[in-house]
Amino acid sequence: MRVSDGWLDYELIDCSDGERLERWGDKILIRPDPQAIWKTSKTDPLWKKADARYVRSQSGGGAWDFRKRLDDVWSIRYKDLTFNIKPMGFKHTGIFPEQAVNWDYTRQVIAAANRPVKVLNLFGYTGAATVAALKAGAQVVHVDASKGMVAWGKENAVASGVADGSVRWIVDDCVKFVNREIKRGNRYDIIIMDPPSYGRGPGGEVWKLEDEVYSFVELCSKVLSDDPLMVLLNSYTAGLSPAVMSYILNSLVTPLFGGNADASEIGLPVKRTGLVLPCGASAIWRKA
């Protein structure tokens, strides 16, 4: 497992019985986590003193129970990156801290290339990977279907001091955008994909990752440059194992460009136990 252990402003304090106890800067939050199925004792006093807790509803969804008044927005830092945090619907805060291990890796690949690098960040959410790539000096195209998430990404770029970098912020359906890029002849050295497990398109189209991921990766392979550097595929879908993800990349990308794909779970260290909470998986194809 690849572990995101470089945080100072974020900390996974404990996890048990379907919940995480987390520190986001100086704010303590409790959020649901279906991976934490163990029922260890919640002895840390912060379980009872958290600033807010996201409570799931039996009818679906849920809501934040704010035990203390919190700012609508606050900032946390990861190394030289700064992100705006906003408790929002469906337990999210705008950042997936376990992805820091991928931000670091992407920056290393860009720096080692020693040439101009074009990055396509699909399903880019609030732009953490985009900001990391901009910090490394890459040109980035950020695509997400949500206007609000793209706006949030721009805020994070400003907070991290890279708003004047070479970036295009695109509000669009990712499949439709990639199809248009193929026709336009635009190509990228790095593609980052973080597709949702399930969703509906603007025309009511149903997206289920297990059914769509192979054809989507195949489509994206057509916008890779002649000398690509990396393809990164993220998944939070339990039915899509790391081995399956690496098999997809090795079936579609490796025959075209050589190299190899590998995959593993990514996770966060738990302060109380010293163990690691699994938080999804990433498959990475590299040419070298």
N, C-alpha and C positions, 0 to 999 in steps of 0.2 A: 504494500500500500504506500502511496505517495502522500506525505503528511504536510499540511500547511502549518508550520510551527514558527513562522517568522513574525507573528503579530505581537504588537505591544498594546494597541488600542482595542483589540478584541480578545476575549477569553471565553472558552467553553469551561465553565466552572464545574458543572456536574450534569449528568443526564440519567434519567430513570423514569420508568412507568410512562413512556410515551412523551416525555417532555425534556427540553433543554433548559438549563439555567446558564444565562450568558451575560457577559459584560460588554457593552458597546460604548467605549469611552468611559464615562462615569455613570452610565445608565445601566441598570440591571433589568433584564427582560427574561420572561419565561415563555417559551414557544413550543408548540407540538413538534414531535419528531417520531415518525412511525418506526424508525430503526431501533429506538431505545426501548426494546420490549422487556428488558430486565427490570426487576422490581427491587432494586437496592434501596437501602434506607436513605431518605433525604435529610441528612443530618446537618448540612450546611445551613446556618441561620439565614442566609440570603434567599433561600426558598420562601421564607415567610416575610422577607423585607423587600422583595422585588418591586421596582417602580411600576411595572405593567406586566400583565399576563394575557396571552391570547387564548381564549376559551372557545373550543369547538362547540357548535350547536348539534344537537341530535338530528336536526332536520337538514343538516348540511351547512357548510360555511362556518362562520363564527364571528367573534368580535373581540376587540381589545378591552380588557378591564384595567383601566388606568388607576392604580392605587395612589399615585402621586402625579402632580401636574408636570407634564413634560413639554419641552419645546417642540413645536411642530417639526422642526428640522434641526439636526445637530451634525457635526462632522467628526469623522474618525480618520486616522492616517494609517497607511501601510507603507512603511519605508518612506519613499518620496512621493507617494500618491495620497490624495485626499478625496474622500467620498462623503456625500451628503446622505444621512440616514433619516428615513421617514417611516415610522410604523404605518403599515397599510393593510388593506384587505388580504385575506388568506395568509395571515401570519408573517408576510414578508417585510423586509426592512430596506430593500434596494440593493443589498450586497450579499453574495454567497461567499463567506470568508474562506471556505475550503478551496475556492478557485485561485487563491493567491499562489499556490504552487504552480499553476498553469500560467499566471501572469509573469512570474519569474522566469519560467522556461521560455516563454515566447520572447521576452526581452533578451535572453541569452542568445537565442537563435538569430534574432535581428542584428544584435551587436556583432556576432561572429561572422555574419554574411559579408561584411566589409564592402557593401554595395547598396544602392537604393533598393528598398524593399516595399512592395505593395501588399497590404493586408486587407482581406475581406472578412468582416465580422458579421455573421448572419445570426439572426435572433439575438441581437446585441444587447437587449435589455437596457440597463442603466449605464452601460459603457465602461465597465471596469477594465475589460480586456482591451477596449479601444484606447482608453487613457494610458494603459501600460505600454501598448505598442507605440503610441505617440511619444511617450517619454523616451523610448528607445530610438526615436528618429525615423520611424516608418511613416509611409503614406497610408491612410486608413479610409476605407469605406465602411460605414456602420449602417446596418439595415435592421429595422424592427417595424412590425406592423402597428405598434402602439405609438401614437403621437406623444402621449404623456411620458413614455419611457425614453423616447428619443430626446425630449426636452430635458429630462433628468440627466441623461448622458451628457448633454451640453453643459449642464450645471457642474457635473463632476470634472469635465475638462477644464472649466474655468477655475474650479477649486484646486486642481492639480497643476495649474499654470501651463496647460498645453492647448488652450482654446485657439491660439493662433497657429497651431500645427497644421499639417496638410491632411485635412479630414473632410469628408462629405457625410452629412447626416441625412439618411434616407428613411422616410416613412413609407413602407411598402410591404407587400406580401413577399416573403423571401424566395419562394419558388418562381413567382412571376418576375421578380427582379433578376434572378440568375438567368432565366430564359432570355430576357432582354439583353443582358450582358454578353451572352453567347452570340447573339445577332450583331451586337455592336463591336464584337471582337476585343473586348476588354479582358485582361488577364491579370492574375494575382499570384504572388510568390508564396503567400501564406493564406490559408482559409481556416477560420475558426467557426465552428458550428455548435450551437447550444439549443437544439430544437426542443420544443415542449413535448411532454409525454402525450398530451391530448389537447385538442383545440378545434375551433371552428373558424373557417375563413369568412370573409365579408359576404360571400354568396351562400353561406350555410354549409360550405364544404367541411367534411369531417377529417381532421388530421389525427391519426393514431400512429405513434412513432414506430412501433414494431412493424406496421404495414408499409410505412412510407420511407423509412430511413435508407434502405438500399437504393431505391430509385433517386432519392435526393442526393446522396453521396455521388452516385453515378452522374447526375446532372452537374454537380459542382466540379467534378473532375474535368469538365469541359472548359472551365474558366481558369484552370491552373496555367501558369506561365510555362515556357519551354524549359526553364530551370527552376522548378519550385523548391521551396525549402521545407514546408511543413503543412500538414493537415491535422487539425485538432478537432475531435468529435467528442462532445460531452453528452452524458445521459444521466437522468435521475429516475429512469424507468426500471423498476425491479426486474421486469421480464427481459431486459436487454443486458446480458452479462458483458463484462470486459472482453472475454474471449470472442464473443460474437462480434463486438465492435471492431476488434483488431482483424478478425476474419474478413469483415466487409471492406476495410481499408486495404488489406493485402490482396483482396480479390479485384478491387477496382482501381486503386492508385499505383500499387507496386508494379503490375505488369506494364504500365505506361511509362514509369519514370525510374524503376528500380527502387532501391532502398528497402525499408521494412517498417511495418507498423507493430506497435506493442501497446498494451492496454493494462490498466490496473484500477483498483478503487482509489479514490482520494478521500482523505479524512482529516479530522481535527483532533488534537490532543486534548484529553480531559484532565483538568487540573486535579480533581479530587482523587482519581484512581490511577492516573498515569497511563491509562489505556487510550485507545484511539477510536473515535466514533466514525464509522464509515458514512460517507456523505455523497454517494454517487460514484460515477466512474468516468474515466477519460481514456480515449484511444488516440495515439499520436503516430502519424506517419512522418518519417524523416527520410530524406534522400541519402544522407550520410550520417 
